[in-house]
Amino acid sequence: MKTRFKWLAMIMALSLIAAACGGDDEAEAPATTAAPVTTAAPATTAAPGTTAAPEEATEEATGETMAEEEPMMIATDKGVDLEAGVIKVGMLSDLTGPFGPAVNLLVAGVNTFWADVNARGGVHGLMVELLYRDTAYSVDNHVQFFEELRDEVVAFGHSTGSPHTIAILPELAEDGILAIPLTWYSGWSDPDLNANLLSHGTSYCIEAMNMIGYLSDVSGENGVADPTLAIATFPGDYGLDSAAGAKIAAETLGLEIVYDGSGQIIPSQDNAPIGNAIAQSGADIVWVAANPTTLAEVYGAALAQGLVALWSGTVANWSPAFVAPDSPIKDAMTRDFYGASYFPPYTDDSPGMQNLRDLMAQYAPEVPPIDYVIEGFVEGMILFEALKVAYENGDMTQRGVLAAAKSMEEVDFGGIAPNESYVGSPNERLQRQTWINRPDPEGLAAGTTAIGTRVIESYYTHPIAADYVFEEACYKLS
């Protein structure tokens, strides 16, 4: 057994992204990513005690310059100081826990976004200050830091984790505070759960439907008329929401599930038996919702048993280490693996992505060009639009920002992610698109991709995902 998995240590050592999603991997984060954005506030024209907003002209992150405007009366309560010219935003972020490596890259993106916004004049002359708290992916810490910040900020621009975000929902509702969750849980389809949230992106459940639908088609093209399916995931909302989507796809397509390891992959334990069981099942398609280390362990065990199948899984499974020049599984992964993502790659040629790359080079040149920074820009852009609408409504109270956010008919990300709407029923507005990737060892070696993949399908939605009607979460958190 030790000889068979000797290469696993190499994979873990080479891994550039240790997205944990419920695991316990650790990685060193970029040194500057956790620092809050701070910029000197502009002088205000308001007399002490008034609520007149600053007169400054504002240049938005798009590069457009707003016309100079007359001071207007703005209602405020918490987190907005018109005299100081500051908007304070809470960030409940897992910086050192299992999601830490991915979240620190996200933070690099969100810090860069707001640094640029502030440099261009902020939100109608108001500078945005991010107040970070490291939750270490603990629900207790999450609640504690929320309580610490709830009277200090106008909104929460980031909240890592589904159970963690759910734990603060009653207080968010009580105060009328907005939060942006870092979680793609299908439960955000529930209007009651989502009342104070701006969820975004494709849920774990829909992601699985898209990918399994796509791979079923690939199997048919390869001459496999009735492909079979194996499922292996982490426990919790991430793994079990994804497993639920896989089972919905299997039922719709008539695929036989020959191995069900839903919730059975556990970090820090020997997961090779799961790979062995998948190999013994003879599955044609394997769906995994785990992380790079545990995927390598399960895949390696199945590969050693001689299984050749189509493998796929959630965004958080992938590491470029899998196709690094010295990786012993490079050729097998290149043959077998199909990856998913929620947005285009960092190298995409859209104007928005070019602007993102330029800003990262300017403000955070030490941060590697990894796709997780895109999520930071997405979260920043959502909140930026909400704050602008709230200002234009003349109401920058906590409830005013929430109301503004929930009135946004479309948030345009300039091509770095599918546009989002926060108006209408869940089934009308929920995101259902996925990017499908294949391993690209040549691109990684040549430096044309930092993550070792190439896109083969953009804005992909399988009919199963397109037609699925959300009446409740695919998997319900207890």
N, C-alpha and C positions, 0 to 999 in steps of 0.2 A: 504493500500500500504506500509506503514512504517513497519508493522509487517511482511509482506511477504518478504521484502528485508532486514530484520534486520540482516541476516547472511552476507550480502554483506560487511559490515564494517569489519567483521572478515576476510573475504577473502583478502581484501585490506591490512589489518594489517599484515596478515601472509605472504603476497606475498614476495618471495625472489628474483624474477626477475620481474622488472617493465618495460619490453621492450615496448617502447611506439609507435614506428613506426607511428609517426604523431599524437600521443596523448600528454597528458600533465602531466603524472604521474611523481613523483619525488621519488628518493630513495637515501639513503646515499651510496656513492661509497666507495670501499676499499681505505684506506688512501694512499697507495703507488702507486696506479695504474697510476695516471696522471703524475708522475714524469718522465722526459725524461731520457733515458739511457745515462749515461756519463761514460766513461772509459778513463783513461790516455792513450794518444797515444804513440805508440812505438817510439823508436829512429829511425831516418831515416838515411840511408847511402848516400842519395843524397846530392850533394854539392848545396849550395844556387843558385837558378836560373835555375837549371836543372829540367828535368821532369822524372828522373829515379825513379821508384817505390821502396819502401822498399824491403829489401832482406828477411824479416822474413819468416820463415816457418809458414804455417797456418794450424791449426787444425779446421776442419769444425764442424758444429753443429751435424753432424752424428757421430762424434767421430773419424773420420778418419784423419790421419795426412798427410798433403801434403808434398811432397819432397821439399827440399831446392832448390831454383831456382835462376838463374842469374837475376840481375836487368834488366828490360826492359823499353823501352821508352813508356810512357803513355800520351796520349793527354788529357788535362783537360780544363775546362773553369770555371764552377761555381759549388760550393758545394763540390769539392774535392781538398784537400790541401795535396799534396804528401810530402812536407817538414814536415808538422805537423803530417802527417799520419792519417788524418781524412776525413771521408765522411759524409756530412751533408744531412739529409733527412727531408723533411717537413711532418708534420702530421696535417691535417685540420680535427679536431676531435670534435664531439659534446660531451663535457664532462659534461655539466651542463644543457643541454636542454632536450627535450623529449626522445632522445635516450641515454641520459647520463648514466643511470644505466647499460645498455647493453654495451655501448662503453667503460666504465671504466673497465669492466671485460675483454673486448677485449684488451684494453691497457695493462692490467696485463699480458696477454699472449704475446703480441708483445714485451713488455719490457723484459720479461723473455727470449724470443728467442734471442734478440739482445745482452742481457747481456751475454748469453752463447757463442754466436758467438764471441763477443769481447774477452771474457776470453780465447777462443781457438785460438786467433790470428787474428780475424776480417776477412776482405776480402783481402786476400793476404797481410796481415800485416797492413791494413788500418782499423782503428776503426770507427764504425758507430755511429753517434750522431743523435738522433731524436729530432727535434725542434717542439714542440707541440704548437698549437694555439687552444683555445677553441672557436669554432664557435657558440656554444649554438643553433645549428640547424637553424641559420639565414643565408639566402642567401647573404645578404649584408655583414655580418661578414665574410662569406666564401670568398667572392671576395676580401674584404679588406686584410685579412690575406694572401691570395694567393699573392697579389701584394707585400706585405711586405716580403715574403719569396722567390719569384720567382728568384731573383738574388743571393740568399744565399744557395740554395740547388740544388743537382743534380737530385732529383726526389721527388715526393710526395708519401710516403708510405701508406697514408690513406686519404680518402676523404669521409666524411659522407654525404649521401643523394644524390638522383638522380637530383632534380632541382639544387641543390648546385653545383654538379659536372658539370652539363650541362652549368651552368653559367660561368665556367672558361675554357670551351673547346676551345673557340677561342684563348685565350692567351696560353693555352697549345700547340695548333697547331702552333701558331706564333713562340714560342720559341723552340718547339720540346722537350717538357718536358713530362715525364711519370708520370701517377698517377694511384693508385690502389683504385677503388671506393668501399665503403661499401654500397652496394645497389645491389639488385638482379633484377633490372629492365630489362625487355625483350628488351628494346630499345638498349641495348649494342650489340644486334645482328646486328645492322646497322654499317657497316664498317666505315662510316663517323663519327658517334658518338663515335665509339670505337677506332678510329685511335691512340689516345694517352693514351688509358686505358688498363689495364690488369684486365678485369672483370673475375669473377670466381664464381663457384657454380651454382646451378639450379635457373632459374628465377622464380619470383612469378607466372608467367603465366604457366610454365611447372609444377611447384609444384602443382598447382590446377588441371591440367590435370591428373597427376599421382594419386593424392588422390581421385578425384571423380571417375576416372576409377576404382580404387581399391575398393572403397565403393559400386559402382554399382555392382561389382562382389560379394561383401559380401552380398548385399541385395538379389541378386539372390540365393545365397546359403541359405539365411534365408527364402526363399520362396516368396520374393517380386519380381514378374516378371517384373513390369514396375514401378520402383521407381521414385518418384518425388523429385525435388530439390528446396531448398531455398538458396538464396545468400544474405549475409549482410556484408558490408565492410566499412572501412574508405574511405574517398575521397583521391585524389592524386594518384601518380604513384603506391604506394604500394597496396592500396586497389583496385584501378581500373584495374591495370595490373593483379592482382589476379582474380578479377571478370571476366575479359575478358577470362582468361584461363578456368575458370569454365564454362563459356558459350560455349566456343569451345568444351569442353568435353561433355556438355549436348547435343549440336547439333549433334556431332559425334555419341553419344550413343543413341540418340532419347529420352532423358530425358525431361519431361515437367518441366519447371521452374514455380513453383506455387507461389513464392514470390521473387521479385527482389528488394533487398535493397542495390544495388551497390552504394557505396559512402554515405550511409545514417547513418552510425554509427558515431556519433560526440562525442568526449570526452567532459566531463563537462556538458553534457546535459542529460536529462532523456531518456535513450535508452530502457527502459522497453516496450514502445509501439512496438518497433521492434520485441522483443521477443514474445509479444502477437500476432502480425500479423503472425509471423512464425508458432506459435502454431495453429492459425486459418486456416492456409494454409494446415495443415496436412502433411507437407513435410516428406518424408522418409529419406532424406539426407539433412543436413544443412552445408553449407560452410561459414566460417567466416574468414575475414582478418581484425583483429583489434588488441587489446592488452589484457592482463589478466583481467584488471578491467572491460572493456566494454564487453568482452566475458562473464564474470561472471554475469553481469547485464542482457544481452540478454538471455543467457542460463537459468538463474534463473527465468526470467519471463515466458519463454516457458515451463519450467519444472513445474512451479506453475499452468499453464493452463492444465497440464496433457499430454503434448507432449512427446512421446518416439520415438526417431529417432537416426540415426547415425550422430554424430556431428564431424566435422573436421575443420581444418583451418591451417593457416600458422604457421611457427615456433614461431613467436612473440606472439601468443595467450596464450601460456601455462605458468602456474605457478605451482610449486609443492604445493603451498598452497591449490590447488583444492583437493588434496588427503591427506592433513595433517590429523593426527588422529582426530582432533576436527572439521574438515570441515563438514558442514551439507550437502554438495553435493558430498562427497567422493564416496559413493556407486553409485549414479547416474552417475557421471563422469566415474567411472570405467566401468560401463555398456555401456555408450554411446560414449565415445570419442576416436578418432583415431588421433594421432598427426603426424606431419611431421618434418623432420630435414634434413639439407644439408650435414651432416657428421656423422660418428659413435659417440656413446656416449663416455663421458669422461672415462668410465670404460672399454672400448673396450680393447681386449688383443693383439692388433697389436704392433709390436716393436716401431713404431712411437708414439703411444699413451702412451706406457710405458715410453718412453723417455720424452715425454711431462709432464707426472705426476711427474717423478723424478725431472725435472728441475723446475716445479712449487713448489715442496716441498723444493727445495734448495734455490730458489731466491725469492719466494713470498708465504711463508707458511701460511700467514694470509688470502690469497684469497680463497674463497670457491671453491670446485671442480665443477664448473658450466661450461656447454658446451660452453658458449660464449668465454672462453679463447682460445678455439681451433681455432676460426676465427682469433685471433691475431697471432697465430703460422702460419696459412695458409698465411696471408698477408706478414708476415716476410719472410717466405720461398720463396714466389714468388719473392720478391725484392732481396733477397740474391742470387738467381740463376741468375737474370738479371745483378746484379753488378759483379758477377763472370765472366759471359760471356763477359761483357763490358771490364773488365780488360784484359781478355785473348785475346780480339780483339785489345787491345792497345788503346781503345777509351773510356775514362770515362767522356767525355763531356755530357751535357744534351741530345743532339741528339744521341750520341753514346750509352748511356744507353737505350734510347727508342728503337733504332735499335736492340740492343742486346736482349731486352725483346721480341720484335716482331719476333725474329728468334728462339725462344725456342720451339722445337717440343714436348717436354714433361717435365712437372714439376712433380716430384714424391714426394708425401707428406708422404711416409712411412706408409700409412694406416690411417692417421688421416683425410683424405678427398680424394675424387676421383682425380686421376691425371688430370692435365689440359694441353692443347696444345694451343699455340698462333700462329700456322701456319695453313693455309688452310682456306676454306670458313667458314662462320658462322655456317652453317648447319652441317659441318663436325666436328667442334671443340666444339660447345656449349654443356655444361653439361646438362644431362637429368635425372640424378639419384637422388633418394630420399630414405631416411630411414623412415620407418613407425613404429610408437610407440604406445603402449597402456599404460594407467595409471597403476602404480604399487605402491599402498599404502603400501603393505607389505614391499617392498624393501625400500621405503622411511623411514618407521618406523624402519627397521632393519639397516639402514645406508648403504645398498649396492648400492643405487642410491641417488644422491643429488638432482636430478630433478624430481623424482617420476614417471619415465617412464621406460619401457623395450622395446627393439627392437623386432618387429615381422617380419620385412622384411628389408633386407640390399641391397643396390645398386639396388633398385627397379625402373623399368621403365615400365610404362604401354604402350601398343601399340599406343595409341593416341599420347602420348608424343614422342615416338620413331619415329613415322612417320610424325610428324608435320614439315612443311617446313616454315622456317622464311623468309618472303619477306619484312617484316617490323615489328615494335613493335606490340605486342598484343594490347597495349594501348599507344597512342601517347600523350606525354606531350605537352601542348600548349606553 
